[in-house]
Amino acid sequence: MEVPSAARAVAAAKAVAASVGLRADDAIVLNDSNKLTLRLLPCDVLARVAPASHGIAQFEIDIAQRLGESGRPVAALDPRAEPRVYARDGFDITLWTYYPPVSAQEVPPAEYAAALARLHAGMRSLDLPTPHVTDRVGEAQQILADRDLSPELAEPDRRLLAETLRDLRSEIDGRGKEQILHGEPHPGNLLATAEGPLFIDFETCCRGPVEFDIAHAPESLEEHYPGADRELVRQCRILKLAMVVTWRWDRDDRLPDGRRRGEEWFAEMCAALGR
């Protein structure tokens, strides 16, 4: 978020915590992109603060509650507050359990795969309206098609990204057994906790083959996920790279160090394409 908006967001999160009886004198920023993730102290609650215009907070709560009730590996809402979206000063605020990290190491591949498979099993029973994977690809294609949305992207790179998104969108459409997915179950959205690996951040949920989710995890996970189509995972991995690279050139992108990461991912995508 921009600095003035971030300051307002922090103040709003503290006020919401106080309104439900949770003391919040300090706030530690854990993540700052299109929304703020804060650790509020001394109550030790995790607050997620998004502009109300995003309109996704209630959906995240619904997903997390339903999956948690069926014992799936997801982070829980803070039990000391009513499980709902708190609206304040133009922000939607949700209060979650803060899980102290138990290890600086990445979750081992077999454990990661088992957690993802359990998450997918729970998601198969959900009946919620979600966009299709190809809808998310279409959003990236719009950024490339409108030069005002991506003014700093070099034209040769724009053409390659557009071709890759078009071709792989067609390749994966209708492939595999489709279901609701996390959408971005990368290591940044998997917490290593004393309760085991727990997934967070469900705003990107979509419908498609499980291979699209697998493509967001480290490659070492593939051999541990039962029944995965390796070729489809490979195609989804390239598609995922083309999408995240495109988002890094969106003029409104706020991912910290996003442009440098985008350049690295673009090189990775080119290598995977043999370019």
C-alpha positions as CSV (number, residue, x, y, z in Angstrom):
1,M,0.0,0.0,0.0
2,E,1.0,3.6,-0.4
3,V,2.4,5.1,2.8
4,P,-0.6,7.3,3.8
5,S,-3.0,4.4,3.1
6,A,-0.8,2.0,5.0
7,A,-0.8,4.3,8.1
8,R,-4.6,4.5,7.9
9,A,-4.8,0.7,7.5
10,V,-2.7,0.1,10.6
11,A,-4.8,2.5,12.6
12,A,-8.0,0.9,11.4
13,A,-6.7,-2.6,12.4
14,K,-5.7,-1.4,15.9
15,A,-9.1,0.2,16.4
16,V,-11.0,-3.0,15.3
17,A,-8.9,-5.1,17.7
18,A,-9.6,-2.7,20.5
19,S,-13.3,-2.8,19.7
20,V,-13.5,-6.5,20.4
21,G,-11.4,-6.3,23.5
22,L,-8.0,-7.1,22.1
23,R,-5.2,-4.8,23.2
24,A,-3.2,-3.6,20.1
25,D,-0.5,-1.0,21.1
26,D,1.9,-2.0,18.3
27,A,1.7,-3.4,14.8
28,I,4.4,-5.3,13.0
29,V,4.1,-5.4,9.2
30,L,4.5,-9.0,8.0
31,N,3.5,-8.4,4.4
32,D,2.7,-5.3,2.3
33,S,1.4,-5.7,-1.2
34,N,-2.2,-5.2,-2.4
35,K,-3.2,-5.6,1.3
36,L,-1.4,-5.4,4.7
37,T,-0.8,-8.3,6.9
38,L,-0.1,-7.2,10.5
39,R,0.9,-8.8,13.8
40,L,-0.8,-6.8,16.5
41,L,0.7,-6.8,19.9
42,P,0.4,-7.5,22.8
43,C,-2.8,-9.4,21.9
44,D,-0.8,-11.4,19.3
45,V,-3.5,-11.5,16.6
46,L,-2.8,-11.5,12.8
47,A,-4.9,-8.8,11.0
48,R,-5.4,-8.8,7.3
49,V,-6.3,-5.4,6.0
50,A,-7.6,-4.8,2.4
51,P,-9.3,-1.9,0.7
52,A,-13.1,-2.5,0.9
53,S,-13.2,-2.3,-2.9
54,H,-11.4,-5.7,-3.1
55,G,-14.6,-7.3,-1.8
56,I,-12.9,-10.7,-1.2
57,A,-12.6,-10.8,2.6
58,Q,-15.9,-12.6,3.3
59,F,-15.1,-15.2,0.7
60,E,-11.8,-15.9,2.4
61,I,-13.5,-16.3,5.8
62,D,-16.1,-18.7,4.3
63,I,-13.4,-20.9,2.7
64,A,-11.2,-21.0,5.8
65,Q,-14.2,-21.8,8.1
66,R,-15.5,-24.6,5.9
67,L,-12.1,-26.2,5.4
68,G,-11.2,-25.8,9.1
69,E,-14.4,-27.5,10.2
70,S,-13.5,-30.6,8.1
71,G,-10.0,-30.7,9.6
72,R,-8.1,-29.4,6.6
73,P,-4.7,-27.8,6.9
74,V,-5.7,-24.1,7.0
75,A,-5.0,-21.2,9.3
76,A,-7.9,-20.4,11.7
77,L,-9.6,-17.1,12.5
78,D,-8.8,-15.8,16.0
79,P,-11.3,-17.4,18.4
80,R,-11.4,-14.3,20.6
81,A,-13.3,-12.3,17.9
82,E,-16.5,-12.8,16.0
83,P,-15.5,-14.5,12.7
84,R,-16.6,-11.8,10.3
85,V,-15.3,-8.9,8.2
86,Y,-14.9,-5.7,10.1
87,A,-15.4,-2.5,8.0
88,R,-13.5,0.6,9.1
89,D,-12.3,3.7,7.4
90,G,-12.6,2.2,3.9
91,F,-10.9,-1.1,4.8
92,D,-12.1,-4.7,5.3
93,I,-10.3,-6.2,8.2
94,T,-10.2,-9.8,9.3
95,L,-8.6,-11.2,12.5
96,W,-6.7,-14.5,12.3
97,T,-4.7,-16.7,14.7
98,Y,-1.0,-15.8,14.7
99,Y,1.2,-18.9,14.4
100,P,4.8,-18.5,15.6
101,P,7.1,-20.1,13.0
102,V,8.6,-23.3,14.3
103,S,11.4,-23.6,11.7
104,A,13.2,-21.3,9.3
105,Q,13.5,-24.3,6.9
106,E,11.0,-25.0,4.1
107,V,8.4,-27.6,4.6
108,P,9.8,-31.0,3.3
109,P,8.4,-32.0,-0.1
110,A,6.6,-35.1,1.1
111,E,4.9,-33.1,3.9
112,Y,4.1,-30.2,1.6
113,A,2.5,-32.6,-0.9
114,A,0.5,-34.4,1.8
115,A,-0.8,-31.1,3.1
116,L,-1.8,-29.9,-0.4
117,A,-3.5,-33.2,-1.2
118,R,-5.5,-32.9,2.1
119,L,-6.4,-29.3,1.2
120,H,-7.6,-30.4,-2.3
121,A,-9.7,-33.3,-0.8
122,G,-11.5,-30.8,1.4
123,M,-12.0,-28.3,-1.5
124,R,-13.6,-31.0,-3.6
125,S,-16.6,-30.9,-1.3
126,L,-17.0,-27.1,-1.5
127,D,-19.8,-25.6,-3.5
128,L,-18.8,-21.9,-3.9
129,P,-18.8,-19.7,-6.9
130,T,-15.2,-19.3,-8.1
131,P,-13.6,-18.1,-11.3
132,H,-12.0,-20.6,-13.7
133,V,-8.2,-20.7,-14.1
134,T,-8.6,-19.4,-17.6
135,D,-10.5,-16.4,-16.2
136,R,-7.4,-15.5,-14.2
137,V,-5.3,-16.0,-17.4
138,G,-7.7,-13.6,-19.2
139,E,-7.0,-10.9,-16.5
140,A,-3.3,-11.2,-17.3
141,Q,-4.0,-11.0,-21.0
142,Q,-5.9,-7.8,-20.5
143,I,-2.9,-6.2,-18.9
144,L,-0.8,-7.1,-21.9
145,A,-3.4,-5.9,-24.4
146,D,-3.8,-2.5,-22.8
147,R,-0.4,-0.7,-23.0
148,D,-1.7,1.9,-20.6
149,L,-1.9,-0.8,-17.9
150,S,1.7,-2.0,-18.6
151,P,3.5,1.0,-20.1
152,E,7.0,-0.1,-19.1
153,L,6.9,-3.5,-20.7
154,A,9.2,-3.9,-23.7
155,E,7.3,-4.9,-26.9
156,P,9.2,-8.1,-27.6
157,D,8.6,-9.3,-24.1
158,R,4.9,-8.3,-24.4
159,R,4.5,-10.4,-27.5
160,L,6.2,-13.4,-26.0
161,L,4.1,-13.2,-22.8
162,A,0.9,-12.8,-24.9
163,E,1.8,-15.8,-27.1
164,T,2.6,-18.0,-24.0
165,L,-0.6,-17.1,-22.2
166,R,-2.7,-17.7,-25.3
167,D,-1.2,-21.0,-26.2
168,L,-1.0,-22.5,-22.7
169,R,-4.5,-21.2,-21.8
170,S,-5.8,-23.3,-24.8
171,E,-3.6,-26.3,-23.9
172,I,-4.8,-26.7,-20.3
173,D,-8.5,-25.8,-20.8
174,G,-10.5,-28.9,-20.1
175,R,-7.4,-31.0,-19.1
176,G,-7.4,-33.0,-15.9
177,K,-10.1,-33.4,-13.3
178,E,-11.3,-29.9,-12.3
179,Q,-12.2,-28.7,-8.8
180,I,-11.8,-25.7,-6.6
181,L,-8.1,-24.8,-6.0
182,H,-6.2,-22.6,-3.7
183,G,-4.9,-20.8,-6.7
184,E,-1.4,-19.8,-5.3
185,P,-0.2,-22.4,-2.8
186,H,3.4,-21.4,-3.1
187,P,5.8,-21.5,0.0
188,G,4.9,-18.0,1.0
189,N,1.3,-19.1,1.6
190,L,2.2,-22.2,3.6
191,L,3.1,-21.7,7.3
192,A,5.3,-24.2,9.2
193,T,3.6,-24.3,12.6
194,A,3.5,-26.5,15.7
195,E,0.3,-27.9,14.3
196,G,1.9,-28.8,11.0
197,P,1.8,-27.0,7.6
198,L,-1.1,-24.6,7.3
199,F,-2.3,-22.8,4.2
200,I,-3.2,-19.1,4.2
201,D,-4.5,-16.5,1.7
202,F,-7.5,-17.9,-0.2
203,E,-8.3,-14.8,-2.2
204,T,-7.0,-16.4,-5.4
205,C,-9.2,-19.5,-5.2
206,C,-10.3,-20.7,-8.7
207,R,-11.5,-23.8,-10.5
208,G,-9.2,-26.0,-12.6
209,P,-6.9,-29.1,-12.5
210,V,-4.9,-29.8,-9.3
211,E,-1.8,-29.6,-11.5
212,F,-2.2,-25.8,-11.6
213,D,-1.8,-25.7,-7.8
214,I,1.1,-28.1,-7.9
215,A,2.8,-25.8,-10.4
216,H,3.0,-23.1,-7.7
217,A,5.0,-25.4,-5.3
218,P,8.6,-26.4,-5.5
219,E,9.4,-28.9,-8.3
220,S,10.5,-31.4,-5.7
221,L,6.9,-31.8,-4.6
222,E,5.7,-33.3,-7.9
223,E,6.9,-36.8,-7.2
224,H,5.1,-36.9,-3.9
225,Y,1.7,-35.8,-5.1
226,P,-0.4,-38.9,-6.0
227,G,-1.6,-39.1,-9.6
228,A,-0.2,-35.8,-10.8
229,D,0.1,-35.5,-14.6
230,R,3.7,-34.4,-14.9
231,E,3.3,-32.9,-18.4
232,L,0.3,-30.9,-17.3
233,V,2.2,-29.7,-14.3
234,R,5.1,-28.5,-16.6
235,Q,2.7,-26.6,-18.8
236,C,0.9,-25.1,-15.8
237,R,4.3,-24.0,-14.3
238,I,5.2,-22.1,-17.5
239,L,1.7,-20.6,-17.6
240,K,2.0,-19.5,-13.9
241,L,5.4,-17.9,-14.7
242,A,3.8,-15.9,-17.6
243,M,1.0,-14.8,-15.4
244,V,3.1,-13.6,-12.4
245,V,5.6,-11.9,-14.8
246,T,2.7,-10.0,-16.4
247,W,1.4,-8.9,-13.0
248,R,4.8,-7.5,-12.1
249,W,4.6,-5.1,-15.1
250,D,1.1,-4.0,-14.1
251,R,1.4,-0.2,-13.4
252,D,-0.5,-0.7,-10.1
253,D,1.6,-3.6,-8.9
254,R,2.8,-3.2,-5.3
255,L,4.7,-6.4,-4.6
256,P,7.9,-5.4,-2.8
257,D,10.9,-5.7,-5.2
258,G,8.4,-6.9,-7.8
259,R,10.2,-5.7,-10.9
260,R,13.4,-7.5,-10.0
261,R,11.5,-10.7,-9.2
262,G,9.6,-10.3,-12.5
263,E,12.8,-10.1,-14.5
264,E,14.1,-13.3,-12.8
265,W,10.8,-15.1,-13.4
266,F,10.8,-14.0,-17.0
267,A,14.3,-15.5,-17.5
268,E,13.0,-18.7,-15.9
269,M,10.0,-18.8,-18.2
270,C,12.2,-18.3,-21.3
271,A,14.5,-21.1,-20.2
272,A,11.4,-23.4,-19.8
273,L,10.3,-22.5,-23.3
274,G,13.7,-23.0,-24.7
275,R,14.0,-19.4,-25.8
